[in-house]
Amino acid sequence: MDFLVDAGIFCAVAYVLSSIKIVKEYDRLVIFRFGKAVGTKGPGLTFVWPIADSYKKADLRIITMSIPMQEIITKDNVSVRTAAVCFFQVVDPFKAVTKIEDPIEATRQIAQTTLRSVLGQHELDELLSARDSINAQLSAIIDRQTEGWGIKVNSVEVKDVEIPEGMQRAMARQAEAERERRAKIVAAEGEHQAAEKLAEAAKLIAAQPGAMQLRQLQTMVEVSAEKNSTLIFPIPIEFMSGYQTSQIEESDAETLDVSAVNKQAQKELR
């Protein structure tokens, strides 16, 4: 009789000891009692009664999942290859265990199909320049689809975009042409501004009779500072204007003489 009591006590102690489970901080146990999900336990010391209870562990830490390279045709019909990385975690272990068989694989498949669908709606320039908005759009769409599984998608990052070699050369030529266009515009604007300043300077010099002479003297000083053998003979501008006036008068006189000869010839012919 005592043996049976001792055996019963030993079995009870063994049963209790076997039910003790230590759950880590980042783990949760989903408890099934006779096959029915009854809740979650953890972290710390908890009891899972053998025979009646069973459990499945769920990890709550953030999971980093690489999305393999995908062949994508953009909105402007350019074929590119792109890869991404997805950061997600289980926020509801009960749903992650009872609603879907393999939440990680399901999230991977959803991420791949969403990546192809979203990037196919954008042009190549947007794919290269508007990376932040595309990442936010990917995160929102994937998170909306995995919310019912107890999974929270923290972020999705497009990490690599491979462009065909021919397209790379075309983009390089386009960038070079754009740089040349900007350089020509800057040079033209500089010449326009210089012409405006020269016109203003000419007006100021014309308003002051001695300004041209002072400018001439300054130029002579600058030339003489170079220590060369250049000879300068300053000629007043008035001499040139007088010469031009005499040339105009001589040209007018010749024109009058020619017209007079033509009239005389016409009279003789009559």
Residue, then its C-alpha position, 0 to 999 in steps of 0.5 A: m500500500d505504501f508503495l502505491v502511495d509513494a508511486g502516486i506521489f512520484c508520478a504527481v511530482a513528475y507530472v508537475l515538474s514536466s509541466i514547467k516551461i520557461v519562456k524567454e522574453y521574446d517568445r510566446l506559447v500558444i496553448f492548445r487544450f485537447g486541440k482547442a486554442v485557449g490562449t497564449k502564455g509567457p514570458g517567464l515561468t509557466f505551466v503546460w500540462p502534459i497530455a491535456d495541453s500542447y503548445k506552439k512557440a512564436d517569436l516576436r522579434i523583428i525578422t529581416m527577410s530578403i526579397p530575391m531579384q525580380e524581373i519587372i517591366t516599368k510603366d514606360n516599358v523598360s525591363v529592370r531587375t530589382a531586389a528588396v528587403c522586408f522587416f516585419q514581426v509577429v505582434d499577435p502570436f495567437k493569429a500567427v499560429t491559428k490563422i496561417e500555416d507558415p507566416i514567414e513564407a506567406t509574407r515572403q510570397i506577398a512581398q514578391t508579388t506586391l513588389r512586382s505589382v507596385l514597381g510596374q506602376h511607376e516609370l524608370d525615373e520615379l523608380l530611381s528618384a522617388r525611392d522613399s515614396i515607393n518604399a512607403q507604398l510597399s510597406a502599407i500594401i504588404d502590412r494591410q494584407t498581413e494584418g489578419w495574420g497577426i504580422k506587422v510590416n515595419s518597412v520595405e526597402v528597395k535595395d538594388v535596381e539593375i538597368p540594362e546596359g543599353m539604357q545606362r548608355a542612353m541615360a549617360r548621354q541624356a545626362e551629358a546633354e543636360r549638363e551641356r544645356r545648362a552650361k550654355i544657358v549659364a554662359a549666355e546669361g553671363e554674356h547678357q549681364a556683361a553686355e548690360k553692364l557695358a552699356e551702362a558704363a558707356k552711358l556714364i562715360a559718354a555723360q562725362p567728357g573727361a571719363m574716356q581720357l581717364r580710362q585711357l590713362q588707366t589702360m596705359v598704366e595697366v599695360s606698362a605694368e607688364k614690363n613689355s616693349t609695347l608702344i602706345f600713341p594716344i589719339p584723341i577721339e575728336f580727330m577720328s570724329g573729324y576724319q569721319t565727318s570729312q569722309i562723309e562730306e566727300s562722299d556726299a560731294e561725289t554723289l552730287d557730281v555724279s548726279a549732275v553729270n547724269k542730268q547733263a548727259q540726259k539733256e544732250l541726248r534730248 
